[in-house]
Amino acid sequence: MRIGPIAMTIAVVGGFSGRGPRAMTICICLLAIAPMPSIACKCQLTLDVCAETQYSNVIFVGTVESIAPDFMTHWKPMQAGAIGRVNSALEQYLEDGSRARFSTLKDAVRSAFPGLPPDDQRRLDSADSTQVLANMVASVLDGSRRVRFRVRILFRKADDDDDKTADDDDEVPDYLDVFTPFGDCGNDFQVGETYLVYANSDEESPVLSTDACSRTRRASDAGADIAYLSFYKDRKNPAGRIQGFTTYDLQYQAHPREAERVGLPAEGLVVELKSNRGSRYTTTGQFGQFVFDGLDAGDYSLSAYAAGFPDTKNVLSGPPPFQLEARACSTQILLILKEAP
């Protein structure tokens, strides 16, 4: 199981441990200094498209209809002026403690956090002390944004252990709500943009969520994923994938690598995929990567050739034989023992 994002919540949350009105003074000032997370989001594990597909409960392409609450994103950072007004209102309230000053403080907080969900709005309206108000703000910042998508393509929907794809239009929901965290660990969704979304729910709730550690991204940046998912969605045709890298790194097995690259990549080589149904060819990319989609189950082998193939057949690696199961993914790394001329 993948472990999700590791990051501190917004700095204001850590300041709400004191008691009495002065506790809020410290917290609001912290927010002015660090309106976004103080530690960048770090992911313990990145997955390739095959593994992410198996890990995700729901995968779809959708256009963002609305975001709530729509503040403190990369595109809409909290403005220092709004926090300054909260600080000023708080200081005025602390001077005389009047009901009117407290009402002004609540209005300043409301202005700093526009578009609160109804439940949080009610908590703000009913707050009767700075501590209650501080707890409400902390709860908001420790929560998530709800993003409503208009669904265009549904690639996967897994209920319990039943993996389903939407081959019929009736199975595709019109809208899906997905939650994403505030700060660097959340996705910077924008209303009107279209995204490929990998979402999950936990065992206790059907609520869907996604984060910056998933492969969720703008649809225009997800071409390679969408190509694989198009095969995956079509149950009637072969949908296996063979992906991999060519590398000059003799110690590649001992070195950590990202899901989409390898150390010392061998770029521009020709890779041949051979089976009893014939051969396919492709050229390795900038990071030594290659991919073949829409494959049947069966026995395969890979070979790497220097540029110039097929006029010159300078074999640099292979052919290692392996098996591919039905609708499975196989990752293969071809070690290049000599550099291409």
Number of C-alpha atoms within 10 A of each C-alpha: 5 13 10 18 20 14 16 17 23 22 22 25 21 13 19 19 13 13 10 11 17 14 16 24 20 15 23 25 17 18 20 20 14 15 20 22 18 15 14 15 19 14 16 11 14 18 16 15 20 20 12 19 21 13 16 18 22 24 23 23 22 24 22 21 17 17 19 16 20 20 19 19 20 15 11 10 12 19 13 15 11 17 23 17 18 25 22 16 20 25 17 16 20 16 9 11 13 12 11 11 18 21 16 19 23 23 17 20 23 18 14 20 20 13 15 17 14 11 9 16 16 11 15 21 14 12 18 14 12 22 19 15 20 25 18 17 22 20 13 18 21 16 13 18 25 19 22 19 25 19 19 17 18 23 25 24 20 15 12 8 7 8 12 17 19 17 15 7 10 8 12 19 13 13 15 17 16 22 22 21 22 25 27 24 24 22 21 19 22 18 14 13 14 21 23 25 26 26 26 22 16 10 8 6 7 10 14 18 23 22 23 20 22 26 20 22 18 19 17 11 12 15 12 10 18 18 12 20 21 15 20 24 18 15 14 9 13 17 22 23 25 20 17 21 24 30 24 18 18 13 10 15 9 8 10 9 12 11 13 15 17 22 19 14 20 25 20 20 22 23 28 18 18 17 15 8 10 8 12 12 16 16 19 21 18 12 18 24 25 23 21 16 18 18 19 18 16 14 14 19 16 22 18 27 22 24 18 14 14 10 7 10 13 15 17 21 19 16 16 12 12 12 11 17 14 14 17 16 19 15 13 18 19 22 20 21 12 11 10 16 7
